[in-house]
């Protein structure tokens, strides 16, 4: 699989990585055995970048990834975690003392002395704009607790504020066929600054797989059930903030574009490939609940250039179906 430099980390990572939210919580039950199979299948398929967070299953995802990492020492994998969402989302909670406590817990969960990349986990805008935030993160780099740091964001304005900081290595942002706004300013600014882009929610919480319809149901502990109104966290994380019925119609349009592609490409693979083929994207982090999904997602890293007709079709469906609902919000 093609590899790209992950911004200021200097690390080479696979263009398709693995997001491990599913392996912790909020997507229905995934056993530890299944979680390990997902990790192993991804690695065998060429995935070298793994993204987790301290809040996924209250550390369960980090611990599973840590045990996997220990069994693959020296194989060149890069593991990123995120911190900050275990506390009430107030700027004053993003303090140097809390950073120290959070990163030490993650280091213990992952079984590492130095975390490859730590990201603030969609913090308040005031935190992103505060000089003290970066002083505290710089201190973690200086003492060897982390090798590099980045920021996971919800909005374009947050991304641009973080990109302007000289030591921010990467930005994690929602980017998919139902969320095009980052293409306008975020990706060009990141390229110019040498900052990596980690694209999350590539399938719009599964909508772009083309496997859902109006009768599809989700488990009660799945955020696609309980966060459709944004009552648990930013609604943009669930179906990219698009109402479910609108998302189904947009996904059908996307599926029609995929059917015109040559070869055997699934809707999910096309959705992932569309992202990593955007200039400025370092890696895309789809999740997977089983090894079959993991292998299929990784295969998206081998999809041939989708072509201008496909790219134009994505822009058209976005303009027709979802722009007015999401473009002004994030």
C-alpha positions in Angstrom: 0.0 0.0 0.0 1.2 3.5 -0.7 2.7 5.4 2.2 2.8 9.1 2.9 4.6 11.3 5.4 2.4 12.1 8.3 3.1 15.8 8.5 5.6 17.1 11.0 5.9 13.6 12.6 8.2 12.6 9.8 6.7 9.1 9.9 5.6 7.2 6.8 2.2 5.8 7.2 -0.2 3.8 5.0 -2.8 5.9 3.1 -5.5 3.7 4.7 -5.1 3.3 8.4 -7.5 1.9 11.0 -9.7 3.8 13.4 -10.4 1.8 16.6 -13.4 3.5 18.1 -15.4 0.3 17.3 -12.9 -1.7 19.3 -13.7 0.2 22.4 -17.4 1.2 22.6 -20.3 3.0 21.0 -20.7 0.8 17.9 -22.4 -2.2 19.6 -20.5 -5.1 21.2 -17.1 -6.2 19.7 -15.4 -9.0 21.6 -11.7 -8.7 22.4 -11.0 -11.7 20.1 -12.8 -10.0 17.2 -10.9 -6.8 18.0 -7.6 -8.6 17.8 -8.6 -10.2 14.5 -9.4 -6.7 13.1 -6.0 -5.5 14.1 -4.2 -8.5 12.7 -6.1 -8.5 9.4 -5.4 -4.8 8.9 -1.7 -5.3 9.5 -1.5 -8.3 7.1 -3.2 -6.0 4.5 -0.5 -3.4 4.8 -2.1 -1.0 7.3 0.6 0.7 9.4 -1.3 3.5 11.1 -3.7 2.9 14.1 -5.8 5.6 15.7 -7.3 5.2 19.2 -8.3 7.4 22.1 -8.3 7.2 25.9 -12.1 7.5 26.0 -12.9 4.6 23.6 -14.3 2.1 26.1 -12.6 4.1 28.9 -9.2 2.8 27.8 -10.3 -0.6 26.4 -9.3 0.3 22.8 -5.9 1.5 23.9 -5.2 -1.6 25.9 -6.2 -3.9 23.0 -4.0 -1.9 20.6 -1.2 -2.0 23.2 -1.2 -5.8 23.4 -1.2 -5.9 19.6 1.7 -3.5 19.4 3.7 -5.5 21.9 3.3 -8.6 19.7 4.5 -6.6 16.7 7.4 -4.7 18.1 9.8 -3.3 15.6 7.4 -3.7 12.6 7.1 0.0 11.9 3.6 0.6 13.1 2.5 4.1 14.2 -0.1 4.5 16.9 -1.9 7.7 17.6 -4.1 8.3 20.6 -6.3 11.2 21.7 -6.9 12.8 25.1 -9.3 15.2 26.7 -12.8 13.8 26.3 -12.7 12.0 29.7 -13.2 15.4 31.4 -16.0 18.0 31.2 -15.4 20.1 28.1 -14.3 23.3 29.7 -11.1 25.1 28.7 -9.8 25.1 32.2 -9.7 21.3 32.2 -7.2 21.3 29.4 -4.3 22.1 31.8 -0.7 20.9 32.0 -1.5 18.8 35.0 -4.3 17.0 33.3 -2.3 16.6 30.2 0.4 14.8 32.3 -2.2 12.6 34.0 -4.0 11.7 30.7 -0.8 10.9 28.8 0.6 8.8 31.6 -2.6 6.8 31.6 -2.4 6.3 27.8 1.2 5.3 28.0 0.3 2.7 30.5 -2.6 1.4 28.5 -0.5 1.2 25.3 2.5 -0.2 27.0 4.9 2.4 25.6 7.3 4.9 27.1 6.7 7.4 24.2 3.4 7.8 22.4 4.0 8.3 18.7 1.3 10.9 18.3 -1.1 12.4 20.8 -4.0 14.5 19.7 -6.3 16.8 21.6 -9.7 15.2 21.2 -12.0 17.8 19.7 -11.3 20.3 22.5 -13.1 23.7 22.9 -12.1 26.4 20.5 -10.7 28.4 23.3 -8.2 25.6 24.1 -7.1 25.5 20.5 -6.5 29.2 20.5 -4.6 29.3 23.9 -0.8 29.6 23.9 -0.7 27.7 27.2 -2.1 24.6 25.4 0.9 24.3 23.2 3.4 25.1 26.0 2.0 22.1 27.9 2.2 19.9 24.8 5.7 21.0 24.0 6.7 20.0 27.5 5.4 16.4 26.9 7.6 16.3 23.8 10.6 17.6 25.6 10.4 15.0 28.3 9.9 12.2 25.9 6.3 11.3 26.8 5.2 11.9 23.3 7.1 12.1 20.0 4.6 14.6 18.4 1.2 16.1 18.9 -1.8 17.1 16.8 -5.4 18.3 17.2 -8.6 16.5 16.3 -11.2 19.1 15.4 -14.8 19.5 14.5 -14.7 22.8 12.5 -12.7 24.3 9.7 -11.9 27.3 11.8 -10.5 25.1 14.6 -8.4 23.3 12.0 -7.0 26.5 10.6 -6.1 27.8 14.1 -4.2 24.7 14.9 -2.4 24.5 11.6 -1.0 28.0 12.3 0.8 26.7 15.4 4.5 25.8 14.6 4.7 22.4 16.4 1.3 20.9 15.5 2.2 17.8 13.5 -1.3 16.8 12.3 -4.9 17.6 12.1 -7.7 15.0 12.3 -10.9 16.1 10.6 -14.1 14.7 9.3 -13.8 14.4 5.5 -16.0 12.3 3.2 -18.3 12.6 0.2 -20.9 14.2 2.5 -18.5 16.6 4.1 -16.5 18.5 1.5 -15.8 21.8 3.3 -12.2 20.9 4.4 -11.2 20.7 0.7 -11.6 24.4 0.4 -9.2 25.7 3.0 -8.0 23.1 5.4 -6.2 20.8 3.1 -4.4 23.6 1.2 -3.3 25.2 4.4 -2.1 22.0 5.8 -0.1 21.2 2.7 1.5 24.7 2.8 2.4 24.3 6.5 3.6 20.7 6.2 0.9 19.5 8.6 -0.5 16.0 8.2 -4.2 15.4 7.6 -5.9 12.3 9.2 -9.4 11.9 7.7 -12.0 10.4 10.0 -15.6 9.3 9.5 -14.8 8.3 5.9 -18.0 6.3 5.4 -20.3 8.8 7.2 -20.9 6.3 10.0 -21.5 3.6 7.4 -24.0 5.4 5.2 -21.6 5.4 2.2 -21.2 1.7 2.4 -24.6 1.5 0.7 -25.7 -1.2 3.1 -28.3 0.7 5.0 -31.9 1.5 4.3 -34.9 3.0 6.1 -35.5 -0.2 8.0 -32.0 -0.6 9.3 -31.7 -0.5 13.1 -28.7 0.0 15.4 -28.1 -1.3 18.9 -29.1 0.9 21.8 -25.4 1.4 22.7 -24.5 2.4 19.2 -24.1 6.2 18.7 -26.0 5.9 15.4 -29.0 5.2 17.7 -28.4 7.5 20.7 -26.5 10.5 19.1 -28.6 11.4 16.1 -29.7 14.6 17.9 -26.2 15.4 19.2 -27.2 14.9 22.8 -24.0 12.8 23.7 -21.4 14.6 21.6 -21.1 16.7 18.4 -23.8 15.5 16.0 -21.4 15.9 13.1 -19.7 12.6 14.3 -22.9 10.7 13.6 -23.8 10.3 9.9 -21.6 13.4 9.4 -24.5 15.5 10.8 -26.7 14.7 7.8 -30.3 13.6 8.7 -30.6 9.8 8.1 -33.1 10.0 5.3 -31.1 12.6 3.4 -28.0 10.5 4.0 -29.7 7.4 2.5 -30.6 9.4 -0.6 -27.1 10.8 -1.0 -25.6 7.3 -0.5 -27.8 6.0 -3.3 -26.5 8.7 -5.6 -22.9 7.8 -4.5 -23.6 4.1 -5.2 -24.7 5.0 -8.7 -21.4 6.7 -9.3 -19.6 3.6 -8.0 -21.4 1.3 -10.4 -19.9 3.3 -13.3 -16.4 2.6 -12.2 -14.4 -0.1 -13.9 -13.5 -3.2 -12.0 -14.8 -4.6 -8.7 -14.9 -1.6 -6.3 -17.4 -1.5 -3.5 -19.1 1.7 -2.4 -17.1 1.7 0.9 -13.8 1.2 -1.0 -14.7 4.1 -3.4 -15.6 6.3 -0.5 -12.2 5.6 1.2 -10.3 6.0 -2.0 -12.0 9.3 -2.8 -10.5 10.7 0.4 -6.9 9.4 0.2 -6.7 10.5 -3.4 -7.3 14.1 -2.3 -4.1 16.2 -2.3 -2.9 16.8 1.2 -4.5 13.8 2.9 -2.0 11.7 4.8 -4.1 8.8 5.9 -7.8 7.8 6.2 -9.0 5.9 9.3 -12.1 3.7 8.6 -13.2 1.5 11.5 -14.0 -2.2 11.3 -16.0 -4.6 13.4 -14.6 -7.8 11.9 -11.6 -9.0 9.9 -13.5 -9.1 6.6 -14.4 -5.4 6.9 -10.8 -4.6 7.8 -9.4 -6.4 4.7 -12.0 -4.8 2.5 -11.2 -1.3 3.8 -7.5 -1.8 3.4 -8.0 -2.9 -0.2 -9.3 0.7 -0.9 -5.7 1.7 -0.7 -5.2 -0.1 -4.1 -8.1 1.5 -5.9 -7.0 3.2 -9.1 -7.6 7.0 -9.6 -11.3 7.5 -9.6 -11.3 10.1 -12.4 -12.7 13.5 -13.0 -16.2 12.3 -13.8 -16.5 10.6 -10.4 -15.1 13.6 -8.6 -17.5 15.9 -10.4 -20.4 13.5 -9.5 -19.4 13.7 -5.8 -19.5 17.5 -5.9 -22.9 17.4 -7.6 -24.5 15.1 -5.1 -23.1 17.1 -2.2 -24.4 20.4 -3.7 -27.8 18.8 -4.4 -28.4 16.8 -1.2 -26.4 18.0 1.7 -24.5 21.3 1.3 -27.3 23.5 2.7 -27.6 21.2 5.8 -23.9 20.9 6.8 -21.6 23.4 5.0 -22.3 26.3 7.3 -22.0 24.3 10.5 -18.6 22.8 10.5 
